[in-house]
Amino acid sequence: MLKQSRFSCKAVLLHSTNFRESSLIGTFFTDEYGLIKLVAKGAKSKKNKLSNIKVPGAIFEINFGGKGDLKNLYTCEIIDSIIIEESNLKIYLYLNEIIIRTIEPEAPVQSIFRSLLNLLKDLEMTDNLLERELKLRRFELDLISELGYEISLTLDSRGEKIKEDLMYEFIPSKGFQEAKKDSSKEAILGSSILQFDGGVFASDQSKKYIKYIMKSSLDTISSKPLNSSKFFRLKKDAN
């Protein structure tokens, strides 16, 4: 629990809910204090100095404090912003959700905060759908690793090197294990795992399986299944 009476840090707003007639409760992801909930008094009024917390894609320098568990937002200055294209909106909402679901309140994870801002800026600058998806998968991988559930892309669950010509199944919290010949489970070729480690999707099928790997790992970590899972569901090829 935060002990001081006044705090300043960089932040992005992940979610807000109405609070009484004119105020909002905002869930912020910050560089210094992780996830925090703050009361923005009067923020629903356009004339209020805190009304800018509703600006989409804004990166803030915030000042907050108070004696109770639910502290007050005092100032909220926009220091940078991300242009959120319609094509990136689902990704943006998904990122907000996985941060809220997987990171403990008031647990500082500065590397994830930096990675999130870098990803949002990268998404803003590229129109290449494949590149967007690859960057998103890498962010998920970094998040999972930072939370203590590192996925090795070079070693299987027994600590042996992944071989290019073998098929592997993924087990959340354990990693990759060699697929049995009579198994009905989805599997991925070792060379596809190694190529993803090098920053490349080997095929559409491997791209779908890597989505499944990240989704199943994040579902294992989070307290509840992600609502955005429908956008990241593993689908078998029609063929």
SESE-508986 format. One line per field, with one value per residue (C-alpha): residue number from 1; y, z, x. Coordinates in Angstrom, 1 decimal. Layout:
BEGIN
i	NUM, ... $
north	Y, ... $
up	Z, ... $
east	X, ... $
//
This chain:
BEGIN
i	1, 2, 3, 4, 5, 6, 7, 8, 9, 10, 11, 12, 13, 14, 15, 16, 17, 18, 19, 20, 21, 22, 23, 24, 25, 26, 27, 28, 29, 30, 31, 32, 33, 34, 35, 36, 37, 38, 39, 40, 41, 42, 43, 44, 45, 46, 47, 48, 49, 50, 51, 52, 53, 54, 55, 56, 57, 58, 59, 60, 61, 62, 63, 64, 65, 66, 67, 68, 69, 70, 71, 72, 73, 74, 75, 76, 77, 78, 79, 80, 81, 82, 83, 84, 85, 86, 87, 88, 89, 90, 91, 92, 93, 94, 95, 96, 97, 98, 99, 100, 101, 102, 103, 104, 105, 106, 107, 108, 109, 110, 111, 112, 113, 114, 115, 116, 117, 118, 119, 120, 121, 122, 123, 124, 125, 126, 127, 128, 129, 130, 131, 132, 133, 134, 135, 136, 137, 138, 139, 140, 141, 142, 143, 144, 145, 146, 147, 148, 149, 150, 151, 152, 153, 154, 155, 156, 157, 158, 159, 160, 161, 162, 163, 164, 165, 166, 167, 168, 169, 170, 171, 172, 173, 174, 175, 176, 177, 178, 179, 180, 181, 182, 183, 184, 185, 186, 187, 188, 189, 190, 191, 192, 193, 194, 195, 196, 197, 198, 199, 200, 201, 202, 203, 204, 205, 206, 207, 208, 209, 210, 211, 212, 213, 214, 215, 216, 217, 218, 219, 220, 221, 222, 223, 224, 225, 226, 227, 228, 229, 230, 231, 232, 233, 234, 235, 236, 237, 238, 239 $
north	0.0, 3.5, 5.2, 8.8, 11.5, 12.9, 11.1, 12.0, 9.7, 8.9, 7.1, 5.9, 5.5, 1.9, 2.2, 4.6, 4.3, 6.9, 7.9, 10.0, 12.7, 14.4, 12.3, 9.3, 6.5, 5.9, 2.8, 4.0, 2.0, 3.9, 3.7, 4.0, 2.4, -0.1, -0.3, 2.3, 3.5, 7.2, 9.4, 12.2, 14.7, 16.6, 15.0, 14.5, 18.2, 19.7, 22.7, 20.7, 20.6, 16.7, 16.3, 15.5, 12.0, 11.0, 11.9, 8.6, 7.6, 10.2, 9.7, 11.7, 13.1, 12.7, 14.0, 12.2, 11.5, 11.2, 9.3, 6.4, 3.4, 5.1, 8.2, 11.4, 12.6, 16.2, 17.1, 15.3, 16.8, 15.3, 14.9, 12.8, 11.0, 7.9, 8.1, 5.2, 4.2, 2.3, -0.7, -0.8, -0.3, -3.9, -4.4, -1.3, -2.6, -6.0, -4.5, -2.6, -5.7, -8.0, -5.3, -5.0, -8.8, -9.9, -7.1, -6.8, -3.4, -1.1, -3.6, -1.5, -3.1, -0.3, -2.6, -3.5, 0.1, 1.1, -1.9, -1.0, 2.6, 1.4, -1.1, 1.6, 3.9, 1.0, 0.2, 3.9, 3.9, 0.7, -0.3, -3.8, -6.3, -9.0, -6.7, -5.5, -9.0, -10.0, -7.0, -7.8, -11.4, -10.2, -7.9, -10.7, -12.9, -10.1, -9.6, -13.3, -13.5, -10.4, -12.0, -15.0, -17.5, -17.3, -19.3, -20.8, -20.7, -22.7, -25.5, -27.9, -28.7, -31.2, -28.7, -30.2, -28.1, -27.7, -29.6, -28.1, -31.4, -32.4, -31.5, -29.9, -29.3, -26.4, -26.9, -23.6, -23.1, -26.0, -25.1, -27.2, -31.0, -33.3, -34.3, -37.9, -39.4, -40.5, -37.2, -35.3, -32.0, -29.2, -29.0, -26.8, -27.6, -27.0, -24.8, -22.6, -22.0, -21.2, -18.8, -17.0, -16.6, -14.9, -12.6, -14.3, -16.2, -19.4, -19.8, -18.8, -22.0, -21.3, -17.8, -19.1, -21.5, -18.8, -16.8, -19.8, -20.1, -16.5, -16.7, -19.9, -18.6, -15.3, -17.1, -19.2, -16.1, -14.0, -14.4, -14.8, -15.8, -12.7, -11.2, -10.4, -14.1, -14.2, -12.1, -14.5, -17.9, -20.8, -21.9, -25.0, -24.6, -25.3, -27.7 $
up	0.0, -0.8, 2.4, 1.2, 1.0, -2.5, -5.6, -9.2, -12.1, -15.8, -16.5, -19.1, -18.4, -18.9, -17.7, -16.0, -14.3, -13.2, -9.6, -8.1, -10.3, -11.7, -11.0, -12.4, -10.9, -13.3, -13.4, -14.4, -15.4, -14.1, -14.5, -10.7, -8.9, -11.3, -11.4, -9.3, -9.0, -8.5, -8.0, -10.5, -8.9, -11.4, -14.4, -16.2, -16.6, -19.7, -17.7, -15.1, -15.1, -14.9, -17.9, -20.1, -18.6, -21.2, -24.1, -26.0, -26.3, -23.9, -21.9, -18.6, -15.9, -12.9, -9.3, -6.8, -3.1, -0.1, 3.2, 2.2, 0.0, -2.8, -3.5, -5.3, -8.7, -8.3, -11.7, -15.0, -17.7, -21.2, -22.0, -25.1, -27.1, -29.3, -32.4, -32.1, -35.6, -35.9, -37.2, -33.9, -31.5, -30.7, -30.0, -27.7, -25.7, -25.5, -24.1, -21.5, -20.4, -20.1, -18.1, -15.7, -15.4, -15.0, -13.0, -9.2, -7.9, -6.8, -8.1, -10.2, -13.5, -15.2, -18.0, -19.0, -18.8, -21.3, -23.5, -23.6, -24.7, -27.3, -28.7, -28.9, -30.8, -33.1, -33.9, -34.7, -37.2, -39.2, -41.5, -42.0, -40.3, -40.0, -38.3, -35.9, -34.9, -34.5, -32.2, -30.2, -29.7, -28.5, -26.0, -24.6, -24.4, -22.5, -20.2, -19.4, -18.7, -16.5, -14.4, -13.7, -16.3, -18.9, -22.1, -23.5, -27.3, -27.6, -24.9, -24.3, -20.9, -20.2, -20.9, -24.2, -27.3, -29.5, -32.8, -36.1, -37.5, -34.4, -33.6, -30.2, -28.0, -25.6, -22.0, -20.0, -17.1, -18.4, -21.9, -25.1, -25.1, -28.0, -29.5, -29.4, -32.8, -31.8, -30.1, -31.3, -29.8, -32.0, -32.4, -33.9, -35.8, -34.0, -36.8, -36.5, -32.8, -33.5, -36.3, -34.0, -31.6, -34.4, -35.1, -37.9, -38.4, -40.4, -41.7, -41.1, -39.1, -36.8, -36.4, -35.1, -32.8, -31.3, -30.6, -28.8, -26.7, -25.5, -24.9, -22.8, -20.8, -20.1, -19.1, -16.7, -15.1, -15.0, -12.4, -15.1, -18.8, -20.9, -22.5, -25.6, -26.2, -29.1, -31.1, -30.2, -30.5, -32.1, -35.2, -37.2, -40.9, -43.0, -44.9 $
east	0.0, 1.2, 2.4, 3.2, 0.7, 1.6, 2.8, 3.8, 4.4, 3.8, 0.5, -2.0, -5.7, -6.9, -10.5, -12.9, -16.3, -18.8, -18.5, -21.3, -22.8, -19.8, -16.7, -14.9, -12.8, -9.9, -7.7, -4.3, -1.2, 1.9, 5.6, 6.4, 3.4, 1.9, -1.9, -3.8, -7.4, -7.9, -11.0, -11.0, -13.4, -15.6, -13.9, -17.2, -17.5, -15.8, -14.8, -13.0, -9.2, -9.3, -11.7, -8.7, -8.3, -10.9, -8.7, -8.1, -4.4, -3.1, 0.0, -0.1, 2.0, -0.3, -0.2, -2.3, -2.6, -4.8, -5.2, -7.5, -7.0, -8.8, -6.8, -7.6, -6.2, -5.1, -3.5, -3.4, -1.1, -1.0, 2.7, 2.4, -0.3, -0.9, -3.1, -5.5, -6.6, -9.8, -7.9, -5.9, -8.9, -9.5, -5.8, -5.8, -8.8, -7.2, -3.9, -5.9, -7.6, -4.6, -2.8, -5.7, -6.2, -2.6, -0.8, -1.2, -2.4, 0.5, 3.1, 5.6, 6.6, 8.5, 9.8, 6.2, 5.1, 7.9, 7.2, 3.5, 4.3, 6.8, 4.2, 1.5, 3.9, 4.9, 1.3, 0.7, 3.6, 2.9, 0.1, 1.5, -0.9, 1.7, 4.2, 1.5, 0.6, 4.2, 4.9, 1.8, 2.9, 6.3, 4.7, 2.6, 5.7, 7.6, 4.6, 4.4, 8.1, 8.0, 5.2, 7.4, 6.0, 8.8, 8.2, 11.4, 11.5, 14.7, 14.3, 11.5, 9.9, 12.8, 15.5, 16.5, 17.0, 13.9, 14.6, 13.5, 12.0, 9.9, 6.3, 5.6, 2.6, 2.4, 1.4, 0.7, 3.2, 5.3, 6.3, 6.8, 6.9, 7.3, 4.0, 3.0, 2.2, -1.3, -2.1, -5.2, -4.0, -2.8, 1.0, 3.6, 6.8, 10.0, 11.4, 8.3, 9.0, 12.6, 11.6, 9.3, 12.2, 14.0, 11.1, 9.3, 6.0, 6.8, 3.3, -0.4, -0.9, 2.1, 0.9, -2.4, -0.8, 1.5, -1.7, -3.0, 0.2, 0.0, -3.8, -3.6, -0.6, -2.4, -5.6, -3.5, -2.0, -5.1, -7.8, -10.5, -10.6, -9.9, -13.1, -11.1, -10.3, -12.6, -10.1, -7.3, -8.9, -7.0, -8.9, -8.1, -7.5, -10.6, -8.4 $
//
